[in-house]
Amino acid sequence: VTEYLRPGDLGDARAALAEHGADATVTAGGQSLSLLLRQGLLDPAVLLDVGSVPSLAGVEVTPDRVTVGAVTTYSALESHTVSSSVPMLGEAVEVIADRQIRNLGTVGGAVAHADPSLDVVPPLLCLDATVHLGSVDGERAEPLSAFHDGFMTTTLAADELVEAVSFPNDTADWGSAYTSHSPVERGWSSAGVAARVRLGDDGDAVAEARCAAGALADTGVRLPTVEAALSGASTDADAVARAAAAVGDDIDPLDDTTGSTEYKTDLATVLVERTVARAVERARAGEGADARGASA
Ligand SMILES: Cc1cc2nc3c(=O)[nH]c(=O)nc-3n(C[C@H](O)[C@H](O)[C@H](O)COP(=O)(O)OP(=O)(O)OC[C@H]3O[C@@H](n4cnc5c(N)ncnc54)[C@H](O)[C@@H]3O)c2cc1C
């Protein structure tokens, strides 16, 4: 790295990226990038630190949408009301490494890094999140599910910044939960599952379900077979277990040092079962409904 740039506003950040393009690498918290630099896997001429651009920080809640600025740290998200009104988001942030990494790591950095085992991705997929991208040429928005188009790859162009992630501020009675498993305490997840359910009027059946998993395919993935099996089904333990058993159709886990494909499929089944059960409890208790607006 021969030049370190720290623009103070978004216009300057976009302009610097337009000027340096492929010679520049963007950073925010530096928690993933510094490892790549240290290992010599990356050696950009210019490091563009967007971590102090004020308009990229913070969470905005309107009646329609919740928008999380790209440089919002995990700690900032954890202490925002959205983490209790959308419990699966709060739970995903809580399990990330340690306080130091949560104080520096950013939501936009995670979305741009696109590692399939990042904990914040499954809840965002369940929320049908949109990624907001910007450059000197303008802005565009893309569903997170399309933005992550392969193992640690995205559709981000060399002159584009991830500027925010947003999702609908649903006011219906959703309950949500996130569960992950790591072989090491507070280590990277070998599997993570987020679930979000809305119950029918009598509270005994699932009206709608959204489920997603991390670390079980090339990218974070929605679980459409599980979702279809849950929708309209009873909330009793047997029905949830039957739906969870379908997860093998939705994932493609690698056989690696964190476990065999068979082990990870069994793990995913257990995680889906437990996570959906907790989401159902929360939907029943109305825990997702928060006076400040966001709910899940
Ligand atoms: C020891 C350790 C343990 C960890 N454990 C966990 C864990 O348990 N669970 C978990 O989910 N994560 C874990 N992480 C990863 C952490 O979540 C990510 O490092 C962090 O969120 C990335 O954000 P950042 O701001 O630090 O990104 P950076 O490291 O600054 O950047 C990461 C990548 O994103 C790009 N980028 C960053 N911001 C933008 C932007 N606004 N626009 C365009 N591109 C951008 C960079 O160019 C780079 O390619 C761990 C990291 C470390 C170092």
The ligand as an SDF file (V2000), in Angstrom:
LIG
                    3D

 53 58  0  0  0  0  0  0  0  0999 V2000
  -10.5050  -12.9430   14.4560 C   0  0  0  0  0  0  0  0  0  0  0  0
  -11.7990  -12.7160   13.6840 C   0  0  0  0  0  0  0  0  0  0  0  0
  -12.9300  -13.4420   14.0390 C   0  0  0  0  0  0  0  0  0  0  0  0
  -14.1240  -13.2590   13.3480 C   0  0  0  0  0  0  0  0  0  0  0  0
  -15.2250  -13.9770   13.7210 N   0  0  0  0  0  0  0  0  0  0  0  0
  -16.3960  -13.7880   13.0870 C   0  0  0  0  0  0  0  0  0  0  0  0
  -17.5550  -14.5100   13.4490 C   0  0  0  0  0  0  0  0  0  0  0  0
  -17.5760  -15.3050   14.3940 O   0  0  0  0  0  0  0  0  0  0  0  0
  -18.6980  -14.2910   12.7460 N   0  0  0  0  0  0  0  0  0  0  0  0
  -18.7260  -13.3960   11.7140 C   0  0  0  0  0  0  0  0  0  0  0  0
  -19.7860  -13.2180   11.1090 O   0  0  0  0  0  0  0  0  0  0  0  0
  -17.6510  -12.7020   11.3430 N   0  0  0  0  0  0  0  0  0  0  0  0
  -16.4860  -12.8700   11.9950 C   0  0  0  0  0  0  0  0  0  0  0  0
  -15.3840  -12.1510   11.6180 N   0  0  0  0  0  0  0  0  0  0  0  0
  -15.4370  -11.3230   10.3950 C   0  0  0  0  0  0  0  0  0  0  0  0
  -16.0600   -9.9660   10.5760 C   0  0  0  0  0  0  0  0  0  0  0  0
  -17.4450  -10.1140   10.6830 O   0  0  0  0  0  0  0  0  0  0  0  0
  -15.7280   -9.1760    9.3140 C   0  0  0  0  0  0  0  0  0  0  0  0
  -14.3350   -9.0520    9.2950 O   0  0  0  0  0  0  0  0  0  0  0  0
  -16.2770   -7.8040    9.2850 C   0  0  0  0  0  0  0  0  0  0  0  0
  -17.6450   -7.6860    9.3960 O   0  0  0  0  0  0  0  0  0  0  0  0
  -15.9860   -7.1590    7.9720 C   0  0  0  0  0  0  0  0  0  0  0  0
  -16.2440   -5.7980    8.1250 O   0  0  0  0  0  0  0  0  0  0  0  0
  -15.0480   -4.7580    8.0690 P   0  0  0  0  0  0  0  0  0  0  0  0
  -15.6570   -3.4090    8.1570 O   0  0  0  0  0  0  0  0  0  0  0  0
  -14.0160   -5.0880    9.0650 O   0  0  0  0  0  0  0  0  0  0  0  0
  -14.5330   -5.0240    6.5810 O   0  0  0  0  0  0  0  0  0  0  0  0
  -13.0680   -4.8290    5.9800 P   0  0  0  0  0  0  0  0  0  0  0  0
  -12.1620   -5.8520    6.5590 O   0  0  0  0  0  0  0  0  0  0  0  0
  -12.6530   -3.4180    6.0470 O   0  0  0  0  0  0  0  0  0  0  0  0
  -13.3830   -5.1990    4.4460 O   0  0  0  0  0  0  0  0  0  0  0  0
  -13.8160   -6.5090    4.1050 C   0  0  0  0  0  0  0  0  0  0  0  0
  -14.0340   -6.5860    2.5890 C   0  0  0  0  0  0  0  0  0  0  0  0
  -15.1380   -5.7740    2.2250 O   0  0  0  0  0  0  0  0  0  0  0  0
  -14.7420   -4.7010    1.3570 C   0  0  0  0  0  0  0  0  0  0  0  0
  -15.4870   -3.5270    1.8460 N   0  0  0  0  0  0  0  0  0  0  0  0
  -15.5990   -3.1210    3.1300 C   0  0  0  0  0  0  0  0  0  0  0  0
  -16.4710   -2.1040    3.2220 N   0  0  0  0  0  0  0  0  0  0  0  0
  -16.8930   -1.8480    1.9500 C   0  0  0  0  0  0  0  0  0  0  0  0
  -17.8030   -0.9040    1.3890 C   0  0  0  0  0  0  0  0  0  0  0  0
  -18.4910   -0.0310    2.1370 N   0  0  0  0  0  0  0  0  0  0  0  0
  -17.9960   -0.9370    0.0530 N   0  0  0  0  0  0  0  0  0  0  0  0
  -17.3300   -1.8200   -0.7320 C   0  0  0  0  0  0  0  0  0  0  0  0
  -16.4690   -2.7460   -0.2480 N   0  0  0  0  0  0  0  0  0  0  0  0
  -16.2580   -2.7530    1.0740 C   0  0  0  0  0  0  0  0  0  0  0  0
  -13.2350   -4.6210    1.4710 C   0  0  0  0  0  0  0  0  0  0  0  0
  -12.6530   -4.1520    0.2700 O   0  0  0  0  0  0  0  0  0  0  0  0
  -12.8660   -6.0710    1.7550 C   0  0  0  0  0  0  0  0  0  0  0  0
  -12.8450   -6.7970    0.5580 O   0  0  0  0  0  0  0  0  0  0  0  0
  -14.1840  -12.3020   12.2870 C   0  0  0  0  0  0  0  0  0  0  0  0
  -13.0400  -11.5670   11.9340 C   0  0  0  0  0  0  0  0  0  0  0  0
  -11.8660  -11.7600   12.6350 C   0  0  0  0  0  0  0  0  0  0  0  0
  -10.6540  -10.9340   12.2680 C   0  0  0  0  0  0  0  0  0  0  0  0
  1  2  1  0
  2  3  1  0
  2 52  2  0
  3  4  2  0
  4  5  1  0
  4 50  1  0
  5  6  2  0
  6  7  1  0
  6 13  1  0
  7  8  2  0
  7  9  1  0
  9 10  1  0
 10 11  2  0
 10 12  1  0
 12 13  2  0
 13 14  1  0
 14 15  1  0
 14 50  1  0
 15 16  1  0
 16 17  1  0
 16 18  1  0
 18 19  1  0
 18 20  1  0
 20 21  1  0
 20 22  1  0
 22 23  1  0
 23 24  1  0
 24 25  2  0
 24 26  1  0
 24 27  1  0
 27 28  1  0
 28 29  2  0
 28 30  1  0
 28 31  1  0
 31 32  1  0
 32 33  1  0
 33 34  1  0
 33 48  1  0
 34 35  1  0
 35 36  1  0
 35 46  1  0
 36 37  1  0
 36 45  1  0
 37 38  2  0
 38 39  1  0
 39 40  1  0
 39 45  2  0
 40 41  1  0
 40 42  2  0
 42 43  1  0
 43 44  2  0
 44 45  1  0
 46 47  1  0
 46 48  1  0
 48 49  1  0
 50 51  2  0
 51 52  1  0
 52 53  1  0
M  END
$$$$
